[in-house]
Amino acid sequence: MQSQGKCGKLTVKDGWLLCPVCGKQKVLRLTPGTTAKDLPVYCKRCGQESIVDIDQSLSQRA
């Protein structure tokens, strides 16, 4: 498993967090109250693991 450091902007589409590396695979379901700090997410499509921070403003787009 390859590891990816902190990335730039996260993308939310239809309530799902998309992979910060490839942007194609859904990696995590978000609800309006979802928050997380230093959460590792793994993308099955590109094989990358990323560490993400999710705050209220990001999860409200869900």
Secondary structure, 3 states (H helix, E strand, C coil): CEECCCCCCCCEECCEEECCCCCCCEEEECCCCCCEEEEEEECCCCCEEEEEEECHHHHCCC
